[in-house]
Amino acid sequence: MTTRRSAPVYLNLFRISFPVGAVASIAHRISGVLLFLSFPLLVYLLDLSLQDLRGFNQATALLQSDWFRLGSTLVAWSLFHHLFSGIRFLLIDIGAGVGLRQARTTAWLVNIAGAAAALLYLGWML
Amino acid sequence: MSRADGLRTWLLQRVSAIYLALFLVYVLVHFWLNPNPDYEAWRVWVASPVVSIAGAGFVLALLIHGWVGLRDVTLDYIHHLGLRLMVLTLTAVLLIGCGFWAVRILIVTST
C-alpha cells in the first residue's frame, strides 16, 4: 500500500529555475496579451495621424514624448518576441528543431533576439 | 468543444500567424527604407491599394489570431466561470470594436 506523500512546494521564486523553452513560451503569452492591450492605442494613433495635418502633427508629437518612448519599447519587445518565438513555434510544428538541444538553442536565440530588437528600437527612438 | 473544432482553431491560429508575420515584415521594411514620412507621403502610402486592402486582411487576421490566443490564455488561467465569461466578452468587444474602427480608417483614407 502506498502512502500519500505531499508534493514538495517551492514558492521561493529565486529557487525555481524555468527551462529556457518555458521562458520563451510564457513570454510568448505575456507579449501576446500586451499586444492585445495596446491594440486600441495603436488604432487611435493611426486614426489621429490620418485625420489631417494637425492630427498628424499631434500623433508625431505623441510618438516623441518620453512616456510613449518607454511604453512603446515594451510594445516593441512584445511585437518582436511574439514574432520571433511565433516563427520558432511554426518551425517546430513542421518538425524543424524539435530535438531537445536544438529546441533549447533556438529558445535562447528568440529570447535574446527579442530583447536585442527592443534595445535597438529604444536606441533608434532616443 | 469537438476535436474538429480544436483542429480548425489550431489551423486558423497558424494561417493567421503567417499572414500577420508577412504583412508585419513588409511594413517594418517599408519604414526602415522610408523613415519619418511627412503627412502627404504617409496618407498616400496608407491609401495605396496594396496597403489598404492587405491592411484590411491584416485586421481580419488580427481579430482571428487575437481571439484564439486570448481565449486560450483566459481558459488556462481564469477558472471562475462568471469572471471567465466577463473577460471573454470584454475581449470580443475590444477586438471587434477596434477591428471595425481600423477598417473604417482604411476606407475613409482611401476614398
gemmi code that builds the backbone of each chain (N, CA, C; Angstrom):
import gemmi

chains = {
    "A": [
        ("MET", (0.838, -1.200, 0.000), (0.000, 0.000, 0.000), (0.871, 1.247, 0.000)),
        ("THR", (0.512, 2.159, -0.829), (1.314, 3.383, -0.877), (0.708, 4.435, 0.051)),
        ("THR", (1.578, 5.194, 0.643), (1.086, 6.280, 1.479), (1.107, 7.563, 0.660)),
        ("ARG", (0.152, 8.398, 0.932), (0.096, 9.677, 0.214), (1.212, 10.591, 0.687)),
        ("ARG", (2.017, 11.019, -0.226), (3.066, 11.983, 0.158), (2.697, 13.340, -0.429)),
        ("SER", (2.891, 14.334, 0.370), (2.584, 15.659, -0.157), (3.708, 16.081, -1.106)),
        ("ALA", (3.340, 16.698, -2.210), (4.321, 17.139, -3.187), (5.175, 18.247, -2.578)),
        ("PRO", (6.457, 18.286, -2.925), (7.298, 19.375, -2.394), (6.823, 20.718, -2.945)),
        ("VAL", (6.817, 21.703, -2.107), (6.354, 23.017, -2.543), (7.519, 24.009, -2.463)),
        ("TYR", (7.855, 24.570, -3.588), (8.896, 25.606, -3.608), (8.272, 26.894, -4.073)),
        ("LEU", (7.954, 27.744, -3.161), (7.376, 29.008, -3.609), (8.413, 30.122, -3.647)),
        ("ASN", (9.648, 29.775, -3.251), (10.714, 30.768, -3.352), (11.092, 30.916, -4.825)),
        ("LEU", (10.706, 32.075, -5.394), (10.884, 32.265, -6.831), (12.357, 32.209, -7.247)),
        ("PHE", (13.273, 32.527, -6.273), (14.692, 32.512, -6.632), (15.228, 31.083, -6.691)),
        ("ARG", (14.443, 30.125, -6.139), (14.902, 28.739, -6.179), (14.259, 27.962, -7.315)),
        ("ILE", (13.275, 28.558, -7.962), (12.671, 27.886, -9.111), (13.402, 28.371, -10.350)),
        ("SER", (13.951, 27.455, -11.127), (14.513, 27.945, -12.382), (13.776, 27.271, -13.525)),
        ("PHE", (13.233, 28.109, -14.395), (12.469, 27.584, -15.514), (13.410, 27.203, -16.648)),
        ("PRO", (13.108, 26.111, -17.347), (13.887, 25.818, -18.548), (13.684, 26.934, -19.573)),
        ("VAL", (14.698, 27.167, -20.404), (14.669, 28.320, -21.310), (13.467, 28.255, -22.272)),
        ("GLY", (13.058, 27.029, -22.643), (11.886, 26.895, -23.523), (10.623, 27.382, -22.849)),
        ("ALA", (10.514, 27.162, -21.530), (9.344, 27.627, -20.787), (9.312, 29.143, -20.731)),
        ("VAL", (10.524, 29.754, -20.623), (10.595, 31.222, -20.611), (10.123, 31.778, -21.948)),
        ("ALA", (10.610, 31.157, -23.052), (10.193, 31.609, -24.385), (8.676, 31.475, -24.533)),
        ("SER", (8.135, 30.391, -23.992), (6.714, 30.105, -24.147), (5.839, 31.070, -23.341)),
        ("ILE", (6.202, 31.278, -22.060), (5.379, 32.171, -21.229), (5.529, 33.609, -21.723)),
        ("ALA", (6.734, 33.946, -22.224), (6.929, 35.293, -22.766), (6.098, 35.487, -24.038)),
        ("HIS", (5.886, 34.393, -24.780), (5.027, 34.471, -25.967), (3.607, 34.844, -25.546)),
        ("ARG", (3.152, 34.238, -24.439), (1.800, 34.535, -23.946), (1.703, 35.962, -23.409)),
        ("ILE", (2.701, 36.347, -22.581), (2.666, 37.694, -21.994), (2.715, 38.749, -23.096)),
        ("SER", (3.618, 38.550, -24.078), (3.731, 39.540, -25.153), (2.443, 39.592, -25.974)),
        ("GLY", (1.794, 38.435, -26.147), (0.529, 38.411, -26.882), (-0.538, 39.229, -26.189)),
        ("VAL", (-0.631, 39.078, -24.857), (-1.630, 39.839, -24.094), (-1.303, 41.334, -24.152)),
        ("LEU", (-0.004, 41.679, -24.059), (0.390, 43.098, -24.128), (0.033, 43.696, -25.495)),
        ("LEU", (0.248, 42.919, -26.561), (-0.099, 43.408, -27.901), (-1.597, 43.633, -28.015)),
        ("PHE", (-2.363, 42.704, -27.460), (-3.826, 42.841, -27.458), (-4.233, 44.130, -26.738)),
        ("LEU", (-3.605, 44.376, -25.569), (-3.964, 45.570, -24.790), (-3.553, 46.860, -25.499)),
        ("SER", (-2.477, 46.803, -26.308), (-2.027, 48.026, -26.985), (-2.807, 48.291, -28.278)),
        ("PHE", (-3.606, 47.318, -28.705), (-4.365, 47.436, -29.962), (-5.201, 48.732, -30.035)),
        ("PRO", (-6.025, 49.058, -29.020), (-6.833, 50.291, -29.118), (-5.969, 51.541, -29.260)),
        ("LEU", (-4.854, 51.600, -28.523), (-3.987, 52.776, -28.575), (-3.365, 52.930, -29.965)),
        ("LEU", (-2.966, 51.800, -30.561), (-2.355, 51.847, -31.883), (-3.370, 52.286, -32.940)),
        ("VAL", (-4.619, 51.794, -32.825), (-5.653, 52.207, -33.783), (-5.952, 53.701, -33.599)),
        ("TYR", (-5.964, 54.150, -32.331), (-6.189, 55.575, -32.063), (-5.110, 56.423, -32.741)),
        ("LEU", (-3.835, 56.007, -32.603), (-2.731, 56.740, -33.226), (-2.860, 56.756, -34.747)),
        ("LEU", (-3.258, 55.602, -35.310), (-3.459, 55.519, -36.765), (-4.530, 56.512, -37.196)),
        ("ASP", (-5.634, 56.527, -36.449), (-6.756, 57.414, -36.749), (-6.304, 58.876, -36.700)),
        ("LEU", (-5.655, 59.234, -35.578), (-5.199, 60.615, -35.378), (-4.244, 61.043, -36.493)),
        ("SER", (-3.304, 60.163, -36.853), (-2.265, 60.528, -37.819), (-2.829, 60.708, -39.228)),
        ("LEU", (-4.028, 60.149, -39.492), (-4.574, 60.226, -40.849), (-5.716, 61.228, -40.977)),
        ("GLN", (-6.101, 61.874, -39.853), (-7.240, 62.794, -39.917), (-6.943, 64.017, -40.768)),
        ("ASP", (-5.941, 64.767, -40.374), (-5.488, 65.932, -41.135), (-4.077, 66.273, -40.673)),
        ("LEU", (-3.508, 67.326, -41.220), (-2.126, 67.678, -40.889), (-1.965, 67.938, -39.400)),
        ("ARG", (-2.988, 68.589, -38.798), (-2.943, 68.878, -37.368), (-2.868, 67.579, -36.556)),
        ("GLY", (-3.746, 66.629, -36.925), (-3.756, 65.334, -36.245), (-2.437, 64.604, -36.423)),
        ("PHE", (-1.893, 64.699, -37.644), (-0.607, 64.053, -37.936), (0.485, 64.615, -37.024)),
        ("ASN", (0.492, 65.952, -36.887), (1.497, 66.581, -36.021), (1.304, 66.198, -34.561)),
        ("GLN", (0.029, 66.106, -34.145), (-0.263, 65.656, -32.775), (0.262, 64.244, -32.550)),
        ("ALA", (0.017, 63.384, -33.544), (0.444, 61.982, -33.419), (1.966, 61.896, -33.342)),
        ("THR", (2.681, 62.651, -34.192), (4.145, 62.575, -34.147), (4.683, 63.171, -32.845)),
        ("ALA", (3.980, 64.183, -32.302), (4.396, 64.742, -31.007), (4.217, 63.684, -29.907)),
        ("LEU", (3.104, 62.950, -29.980), (2.874, 61.864, -29.012), (3.984, 60.816, -29.104)),
        ("LEU", (4.354, 60.474, -30.365), (5.399, 59.462, -30.565), (6.718, 59.888, -29.942)),
        ("GLN", (6.933, 61.212, -29.863), (8.216, 61.692, -29.362), (8.211, 62.002, -27.866)),
        ("SER", (7.053, 61.799, -27.207), (7.019, 62.069, -25.776), (7.732, 60.957, -25.005)),
        ("ASP", (8.252, 61.306, -23.802), (9.060, 60.353, -23.032), (8.275, 59.113, -22.636)),
        ("TRP", (7.035, 59.332, -22.152), (6.269, 58.172, -21.690), (5.951, 57.241, -22.836)),
        ("PHE", (5.766, 57.806, -24.030), (5.485, 56.946, -25.176), (6.717, 56.144, -25.575)),
        ("ARG", (7.887, 56.787, -25.490), (9.120, 56.072, -25.838), (9.311, 54.842, -24.962)),
        ("LEU", (9.050, 55.018, -23.666), (9.184, 53.884, -22.747), (8.115, 52.828, -23.004)),
        ("GLY", (6.859, 53.285, -23.061), (5.747, 52.357, -23.267), (5.868, 51.622, -24.589)),
        ("SER", (6.266, 52.362, -25.642), (6.326, 51.726, -26.955), (7.499, 50.759, -27.038)),
        ("THR", (8.520, 50.946, -26.179), (9.611, 49.961, -26.158), (9.094, 48.618, -25.648)),
        ("LEU", (8.198, 48.673, -24.660), (7.573, 47.444, -24.172), (6.734, 46.787, -25.268)),
        ("VAL", (5.995, 47.626, -26.011), (5.186, 47.090, -27.119), (6.110, 46.531, -28.208)),
        ("ALA", (7.240, 47.228, -28.474), (8.188, 46.742, -29.483), (8.769, 45.397, -29.050)),
        ("TRP", (9.119, 45.274, -27.749), (9.602, 43.971, -27.270), (8.538, 42.906, -27.501)),
        ("SER", (7.293, 43.243, -27.136), (6.199, 42.284, -27.305), (6.092, 41.844, -28.758)),
        ("LEU", (6.141, 42.832, -29.651), (5.992, 42.537, -31.071), (7.118, 41.629, -31.564)),
        ("PHE", (8.362, 42.005, -31.255), (9.497, 41.230, -31.775), (9.582, 39.860, -31.122)),
        ("HIS", (9.380, 39.795, -29.799), (9.432, 38.481, -29.163), (8.324, 37.581, -29.702)),
        ("HIS", (7.132, 38.149, -29.834), (5.993, 37.364, -30.315), (6.246, 36.870, -31.744)),
        ("LEU", (6.819, 37.744, -32.572), (7.137, 37.375, -33.957), (8.192, 36.275, -33.999)),
        ("PHE", (9.307, 36.481, -33.279), (10.406, 35.504, -33.322), (9.985, 34.164, -32.721)),
        ("SER", (9.370, 34.196, -31.528), (9.011, 32.918, -30.905), (7.865, 32.267, -31.672)),
        ("GLY", (7.015, 33.093, -32.322), (5.950, 32.538, -33.152), (6.522, 31.776, -34.342)),
        ("ILE", (7.559, 32.359, -34.983), (8.213, 31.670, -36.104), (8.832, 30.359, -35.607)),
        ("ARG", (9.420, 30.406, -34.384), (10.009, 29.187, -33.814), (8.940, 28.115, -33.609)),
        ("PHE", (7.769, 28.525, -33.088), (6.699, 27.539, -32.877), (6.222, 26.953, -34.203)),
        ("LEU", (6.120, 27.807, -35.235), (5.686, 27.307, -36.545), (6.687, 26.299, -37.092)),
        ("LEU", (7.996, 26.589, -36.906), (9.017, 25.655, -37.377), (8.934, 24.339, -36.616)),
        ("ILE", (8.700, 24.419, -35.305), (8.563, 23.199, -34.508), (7.338, 22.401, -34.980)),
        ("ASP", (6.262, 23.124, -35.360), (5.058, 22.448, -35.877), (5.360, 21.595, -37.102)),
        ("ILE", (6.238, 22.093, -37.983), (6.540, 21.321, -39.193), (7.739, 20.404, -38.961)),
        ("GLY", (8.139, 20.249, -37.714), (9.157, 19.247, -37.380), (10.590, 19.733, -37.421)),
        ("ALA", (10.777, 21.060, -37.536), (12.142, 21.591, -37.561), (12.560, 22.032, -36.151)),
        ("GLY", (13.711, 21.578, -35.700), (14.224, 21.986, -34.395), (13.472, 21.403, -33.217)),
        ("VAL", (13.009, 20.154, -33.364), (12.231, 19.540, -32.294), (13.125, 18.923, -31.218)),
        ("GLY", (14.345, 18.492, -31.604), (15.259, 17.867, -30.652), (15.534, 18.782, -29.463)),
        ("LEU", (15.774, 18.190, -28.280), (15.907, 18.992, -27.062), (17.016, 20.040, -27.178)),
        ("ARG", (18.176, 19.618, -27.670), (19.304, 20.552, -27.761), (18.999, 21.704, -28.705)),
        ("GLN", (18.469, 21.340, -29.880), (18.100, 22.378, -30.868), (17.019, 23.293, -30.302)),
        ("ALA", (16.007, 22.686, -29.670), (14.897, 23.472, -29.138), (15.407, 24.448, -28.076)),
        ("ARG", (16.367, 23.999, -27.256), (16.922, 24.895, -26.228), (17.721, 26.028, -26.859)),
        ("THR", (18.506, 25.677, -27.887), (19.308, 26.703, -28.573), (18.414, 27.766, -29.202)),
        ("THR", (17.361, 27.310, -29.923), (16.505, 28.289, -30.602), (15.696, 29.104, -29.587)),
        ("ALA", (15.385, 28.497, -28.418), (14.681, 29.257, -27.380), (15.566, 30.390, -26.865)),
        ("TRP", (16.845, 30.078, -26.616), (17.793, 31.130, -26.233), (17.849, 32.213, -27.307)),
        ("LEU", (17.942, 31.765, -28.574), (18.042, 32.710, -29.689), (16.875, 33.681, -29.731)),
        ("VAL", (15.631, 33.142, -29.634), (14.489, 34.050, -29.760), (14.381, 34.967, -28.538)),
        ("ASN", (14.720, 34.445, -27.338), (14.649, 35.300, -26.149), (15.627, 36.464, -26.270)),
        ("ILE", (16.852, 36.159, -26.724), (17.870, 37.205, -26.849), (17.526, 38.150, -28.003)),
        ("ALA", (17.074, 37.574, -29.134), (16.763, 38.411, -30.303), (15.623, 39.386, -29.985)),
        ("GLY", (14.618, 38.927, -29.239), (13.502, 39.802, -28.871), (13.974, 40.975, -28.025)),
        ("ALA", (14.817, 40.665, -27.016), (15.331, 41.720, -26.141), (16.256, 42.655, -26.916)),
        ("ALA", (17.085, 42.077, -27.806), (18.016, 42.893, -28.586), (17.261, 43.841, -29.521)),
        ("ALA", (16.215, 43.327, -30.162), (15.434, 44.164, -31.071), (14.769, 45.304, -30.306)),
        ("ALA", (14.297, 45.018, -29.071), (13.670, 46.064, -28.255), (14.703, 47.137, -27.899)),
        ("LEU", (15.948, 46.718, -27.576), (17.007, 47.685, -27.250), (17.362, 48.523, -28.473)),
        ("LEU", (17.444, 47.870, -29.646), (17.710, 48.604, -30.891), (16.620, 49.641, -31.134)),
        ("TYR", (15.367, 49.228, -30.901), (14.234, 50.143, -31.079), (14.381, 51.347, -30.145)),
        ("LEU", (14.728, 51.065, -28.872), (14.882, 52.155, -27.899), (15.989, 53.104, -28.339)),
        ("GLY", (17.112, 52.539, -28.802), (18.231, 53.348, -29.272), (17.831, 54.214, -30.458)),
        ("TRP", (16.982, 53.649, -31.336), (16.541, 54.363, -32.535), (15.559, 55.472, -32.164)),
        ("MET", (14.785, 55.239, -31.064), (13.801, 56.225, -30.625), (14.469, 57.415, -29.941)),
        ("LEU", (15.605, 57.169, -29.247), (16.214, 58.241, -28.442), (16.992, 59.243, -29.294)),
    ],
    "B": [
        ("MET", (-16.297, 21.385, -26.675), (-15.679, 21.639, -27.977), (-15.256, 20.309, -28.607)),
        ("SER", (-15.641, 20.103, -29.843), (-15.301, 18.846, -30.510), (-13.849, 18.864, -30.973)),
        ("ARG", (-13.342, 17.698, -31.349), (-11.961, 17.640, -31.812), (-11.779, 18.397, -33.121)),
        ("ALA", (-12.794, 18.333, -33.990), (-12.704, 19.043, -35.265), (-12.573, 20.543, -35.025)),
        ("ASP", (-13.314, 21.055, -34.022), (-13.230, 22.473, -33.675), (-11.823, 22.848, -33.246)),
        ("GLY", (-11.248, 21.978, -32.402), (-9.901, 22.241, -31.895), (-8.889, 22.288, -33.031)),
        ("LEU", (-9.022, 21.369, -33.973), (-8.088, 21.332, -35.094), (-8.252, 22.569, -35.975)),
        ("ARG", (-9.524, 22.954, -36.200), (-9.783, 24.123, -37.028), (-9.185, 25.371, -36.369)),
        ("THR", (-9.370, 25.494, -35.055), (-8.816, 26.638, -34.330), (-7.289, 26.655, -34.420)),
        ("TRP", (-6.689, 25.488, -34.236), (-5.227, 25.343, -34.303), (-4.722, 25.823, -35.659)),
        ("LEU", (-5.439, 25.384, -36.725), (-5.043, 25.748, -38.081), (-5.235, 27.248, -38.328)),
        ("LEU", (-6.403, 27.779, -37.895), (-6.688, 29.212, -38.062), (-5.602, 30.048, -37.403)),
        ("GLN", (-5.173, 29.630, -36.202), (-4.154, 30.375, -35.470), (-2.856, 30.439, -36.265)),
        ("ARG", (-2.518, 29.331, -36.955), (-1.258, 29.294, -37.696), (-1.341, 30.011, -39.042)),
        ("VAL", (-2.471, 29.855, -39.740), (-2.630, 30.546, -41.025), (-2.633, 32.063, -40.796)),
        ("SER", (-3.385, 32.513, -39.775), (-3.425, 33.948, -39.486), (-2.043, 34.432, -39.053)),
        ("ALA", (-1.301, 33.590, -38.316), (0.041, 33.977, -37.860), (0.956, 34.251, -39.043)),
        ("ILE", (0.883, 33.380, -40.060), (1.762, 33.548, -41.229), (1.417, 34.853, -41.958)),
        ("TYR", (0.117, 35.108, -42.137), (-0.290, 36.349, -42.811), (0.173, 37.575, -42.021)),
        ("LEU", (-0.067, 37.545, -40.698), (0.335, 38.677, -39.846), (1.834, 38.907, -39.947)),
        ("ALA", (2.612, 37.826, -39.903), (4.071, 37.952, -39.937), (4.526, 38.556, -41.264)),
        ("LEU", (3.948, 38.082, -42.379), (4.361, 38.583, -43.687), (4.058, 40.078, -43.833)),
        ("PHE", (2.824, 40.475, -43.470), (2.443, 41.883, -43.610), (3.299, 42.764, -42.687)),
        ("LEU", (3.521, 42.256, -41.472), (4.314, 42.996, -40.498), (5.734, 43.237, -40.995)),
        ("VAL", (6.347, 42.193, -41.554), (7.706, 42.333, -42.077), (7.712, 43.351, -43.224)),
        ("TYR", (6.675, 43.294, -44.089), (6.568, 44.268, -45.177), (6.524, 45.698, -44.620)),
        ("VAL", (5.685, 45.921, -43.590), (5.554, 47.262, -43.010), (6.866, 47.706, -42.358)),
        ("LEU", (7.512, 46.796, -41.620), (8.769, 47.141, -40.943), (9.849, 47.509, -41.965)),
        ("VAL", (9.937, 46.720, -43.051), (10.941, 47.004, -44.081), (10.639, 48.346, -44.745)),
        ("HIS", (9.332, 48.610, -44.988), (8.955, 49.884, -45.600), (9.412, 51.068, -44.739)),
        ("PHE", (9.193, 50.965, -43.412), (9.588, 52.073, -42.529), (11.096, 52.167, -42.378)),
        ("TRP", (11.758, 51.021, -42.521), (13.218, 51.019, -42.480), (13.754, 51.804, -43.685)),
        ("LEU", (13.160, 51.558, -44.873), (13.638, 52.198, -46.095), (13.151, 53.641, -46.218)),
        ("ASN", (11.935, 53.933, -45.676), (11.376, 55.290, -45.781), (11.017, 55.818, -44.394)),
        ("PRO", (12.047, 56.153, -43.593), (11.743, 56.606, -42.231), (11.165, 58.034, -42.222)),
        ("ASN", (10.452, 58.352, -41.155), (9.894, 59.688, -40.938), (9.180, 60.291, -42.151)),
        ("PRO", (8.095, 59.669, -42.612), (7.360, 60.243, -43.734), (6.640, 61.527, -43.309)),
        ("ASP", (6.402, 62.452, -44.287), (5.563, 63.612, -43.952), (4.097, 63.202, -44.126)),
        ("TYR", (3.187, 64.121, -43.792), (1.761, 63.786, -43.775), (1.280, 63.255, -45.129)),
        ("GLU", (1.652, 63.943, -46.221), (1.173, 63.549, -47.548), (1.650, 62.149, -47.924)),
        ("ALA", (2.966, 61.911, -47.711), (3.545, 60.611, -48.070), (2.879, 59.484, -47.260)),
        ("TRP", (2.633, 59.742, -45.972), (2.008, 58.768, -45.067), (0.604, 58.430, -45.548)),
        ("ARG", (-0.169, 59.481, -45.895), (-1.543, 59.305, -46.349), (-1.602, 58.532, -47.662)),
        ("VAL", (-0.742, 58.921, -48.594), (-0.722, 58.268, -49.904), (-0.350, 56.783, -49.757)),
        ("TRP", (0.618, 56.528, -48.856), (1.040, 55.132, -48.657), (-0.105, 54.287, -48.091)),
        ("VAL", (-0.777, 54.794, -47.061), (-1.875, 54.033, -46.448), (-3.010, 53.836, -47.445)),
        ("ALA", (-3.259, 54.880, -48.293), (-4.386, 54.817, -49.232), (-4.089, 53.950, -50.451)),
        ("SER", (-2.815, 53.589, -50.669), (-2.496, 52.772, -51.841), (-3.213, 51.420, -51.746)),
        ("PRO", (-3.635, 50.891, -52.943), (-4.454, 49.669, -52.934), (-3.807, 48.525, -52.145)),
        ("VAL", (-2.512, 48.324, -52.343), (-1.852, 47.189, -51.678), (-1.962, 47.313, -50.155)),
        ("VAL", (-1.648, 48.522, -49.653), (-1.634, 48.682, -48.199), (-3.046, 48.644, -47.620)),
        ("SER", (-4.009, 49.349, -48.289), (-5.340, 49.399, -47.678), (-6.059, 48.053, -47.765)),
        ("ILE", (-5.907, 47.336, -48.876), (-6.590, 46.038, -48.997), (-5.884, 44.972, -48.157)),
        ("ALA", (-4.552, 44.890, -48.301), (-3.815, 43.920, -47.486), (-3.931, 44.287, -46.011)),
        ("GLY", (-4.065, 45.598, -45.730), (-4.221, 46.055, -44.346), (-5.547, 45.606, -43.755)),
        ("ALA", (-6.625, 45.637, -44.576), (-7.916, 45.143, -44.090), (-7.817, 43.647, -43.793)),
        ("GLY", (-7.079, 42.918, -44.654), (-6.828, 41.495, -44.389), (-6.053, 41.304, -43.102)),
        ("PHE", (-5.119, 42.217, -42.848), (-4.327, 42.169, -41.612), (-5.231, 42.315, -40.391)),
        ("VAL", (-6.185, 43.256, -40.477), (-7.106, 43.469, -39.357), (-7.928, 42.200, -39.101)),
        ("LEU", (-8.428, 41.584, -40.185), (-9.211, 40.354, -40.045), (-8.361, 39.249, -39.397)),
        ("ALA", (-7.127, 39.074, -39.909), (-6.237, 38.044, -39.354), (-5.932, 38.330, -37.886)),
        ("LEU", (-5.801, 39.639, -37.571), (-5.500, 40.037, -36.192), (-6.662, 39.685, -35.260)),
        ("LEU", (-7.890, 39.894, -35.733), (-9.067, 39.568, -34.902), (-9.115, 38.066, -34.626)),
        ("ILE", (-8.901, 37.259, -35.678), (-8.926, 35.800, -35.506), (-7.815, 35.374, -34.536)),
        ("HIS", (-6.597, 35.846, -34.822), (-5.424, 35.445, -34.048), (-5.540, 35.900, -32.588)),
        ("GLY", (-5.977, 37.133, -32.413), (-6.130, 37.676, -31.061), (-7.205, 36.943, -30.288)),
        ("TRP", (-8.307, 36.627, -30.950), (-9.389, 35.926, -30.267), (-8.942, 34.526, -29.816)),
        ("VAL", (-8.344, 33.766, -30.724), (-7.916, 32.406, -30.365), (-6.881, 32.456, -29.237)),
        ("GLY", (-5.925, 33.377, -29.352), (-4.867, 33.487, -28.345), (-5.403, 33.889, -26.988)),
        ("LEU", (-6.209, 34.950, -26.963), (-6.752, 35.438, -25.684), (-7.696, 34.413, -25.072)),
        ("ARG", (-8.444, 33.703, -25.917), (-9.348, 32.668, -25.418), (-8.544, 31.555, -24.743)),
        ("ASP", (-7.457, 31.120, -25.383), (-6.616, 30.073, -24.791), (-6.066, 30.519, -23.447)),
        ("VAL", (-5.539, 31.751, -23.391), (-4.940, 32.247, -22.153), (-6.012, 32.359, -21.063)),
        ("THR", (-7.187, 32.888, -21.436), (-8.272, 33.044, -20.459), (-8.705, 31.684, -19.899)),
        ("LEU", (-8.892, 30.696, -20.787), (-9.343, 29.371, -20.324), (-8.293, 28.707, -19.443)),
        ("ASP", (-7.001, 29.017, -19.687), (-5.945, 28.400, -18.884), (-5.824, 28.999, -17.492)),
        ("TYR", (-6.043, 30.307, -17.364), (-5.717, 30.958, -16.095), (-6.931, 31.422, -15.301)),
        ("ILE", (-8.076, 31.599, -15.952), (-9.241, 32.083, -15.210), (-10.261, 30.956, -15.108)),
        ("HIS", (-10.467, 30.472, -13.885), (-11.314, 29.295, -13.703), (-12.707, 29.633, -13.205)),
        ("HIS", (-12.852, 30.805, -12.597), (-14.172, 31.224, -12.128), (-15.046, 31.506, -13.348)),
        ("LEU", (-16.171, 30.795, -13.428), (-16.966, 30.821, -14.656), (-17.467, 32.219, -15.024)),
        ("GLY", (-17.979, 32.947, -14.015), (-18.519, 34.272, -14.295), (-17.447, 35.232, -14.771)),
        ("LEU", (-16.298, 35.177, -14.077), (-15.183, 36.065, -14.423), (-14.664, 35.729, -15.824)),
        ("ARG", (-14.581, 34.415, -16.106), (-14.118, 33.959, -17.410), (-15.025, 34.497, -18.525)),
        ("LEU", (-16.324, 34.399, -18.287), (-17.283, 34.866, -19.281), (-17.145, 36.371, -19.505)),
        ("MET", (-16.922, 37.087, -18.388), (-16.790, 38.538, -18.479), (-15.538, 38.909, -19.289)),
        ("VAL", (-14.418, 38.239, -18.977), (-13.169, 38.539, -19.684), (-13.301, 38.214, -21.171)),
        ("LEU", (-13.921, 37.071, -21.481), (-14.086, 36.698, -22.892), (-14.975, 37.702, -23.626)),
        ("THR", (-16.026, 38.171, -22.943), (-16.920, 39.148, -23.565), (-16.179, 40.460, -23.832)),
        ("LEU", (-15.445, 40.933, -22.814), (-14.682, 42.177, -22.987), (-13.660, 42.037, -24.117)),
        ("THR", (-13.017, 40.878, -24.188), (-12.037, 40.614, -25.248), (-12.694, 40.739, -26.621)),
        ("ALA", (-13.861, 40.087, -26.771), (-14.561, 40.113, -28.054), (-14.979, 41.534, -28.410)),
        ("VAL", (-15.496, 42.264, -27.424), (-15.949, 43.637, -27.676), (-14.780, 44.512, -28.116)),
        ("LEU", (-13.643, 44.384, -27.410), (-12.484, 45.209, -27.744), (-11.944, 44.861, -29.135)),
        ("LEU", (-11.847, 43.566, -29.420), (-11.309, 43.158, -30.723), (-12.210, 43.623, -31.869)),
        ("ILE", (-13.525, 43.346, -31.748), (-14.443, 43.701, -32.832), (-14.541, 45.217, -32.974)),
        ("GLY", (-14.625, 45.922, -31.840), (-14.707, 47.379, -31.873), (-13.500, 47.988, -32.560)),
        ("CYS", (-12.291, 47.595, -32.129), (-11.071, 48.138, -32.719), (-10.920, 47.689, -34.169)),
        ("GLY", (-11.399, 46.488, -34.478), (-11.320, 45.985, -35.845), (-12.138, 46.844, -36.808)),
        ("PHE", (-13.396, 47.120, -36.421), (-14.255, 47.973, -37.254), (-13.664, 49.370, -37.381)),
        ("TRP", (-13.153, 49.876, -36.263), (-12.537, 51.213, -36.239), (-11.378, 51.264, -37.250)),
        ("ALA", (-10.504, 50.254, -37.199), (-9.330, 50.228, -38.082), (-9.748, 50.136, -39.551)),
        ("VAL", (-10.729, 49.283, -39.843), (-11.165, 49.135, -41.237), (-11.809, 50.432, -41.721)),
        ("ARG", (-12.553, 51.088, -40.835), (-13.175, 52.368, -41.191), (-12.102, 53.394, -41.551)),
        ("ILE", (-11.014, 53.429, -40.773), (-9.919, 54.355, -41.057), (-9.353, 54.084, -42.446)),
        ("LEU", (-9.162, 52.799, -42.767), (-8.606, 52.437, -44.081), (-9.540, 52.874, -45.205)),
        ("ILE", (-10.851, 52.669, -45.005), (-11.817, 53.038, -46.050), (-11.862, 54.553, -46.225)),
        ("VAL", (-11.966, 55.283, -45.113), (-12.045, 56.755, -45.185), (-10.782, 57.321, -45.826)),
        ("THR", (-9.625, 56.749, -45.494), (-8.367, 57.272, -46.024), (-8.223, 57.017, -47.512)),
        ("SER", (-8.762, 55.882, -47.991), (-8.534, 55.548, -49.398), (-9.679, 56.000, -50.303)),
        ("THR", (-10.650, 56.772, -49.771), (-11.709, 57.288, -50.649), (-11.699, 58.809, -50.653)),
    ],
}
model = gemmi.Model(1)
for chain_id, residues in chains.items():
    chain = gemmi.Chain(chain_id)
    for i, (resn, *xyz) in enumerate(residues, 1):
        res = gemmi.Residue()
        res.name, res.seqid = resn, gemmi.SeqId(i, " ")
        for name, pos in zip(("N", "CA", "C"), xyz):
            atom = gemmi.Atom()
            atom.name, atom.element = name, gemmi.Element(name[0])
            atom.pos, atom.b_iso = gemmi.Position(*pos), 0.0
            res.add_atom(atom)
        chain.add_residue(res)
    model.add_chain(chain)
structure = gemmi.Structure()
structure.add_model(model)
structure.setup_entities()
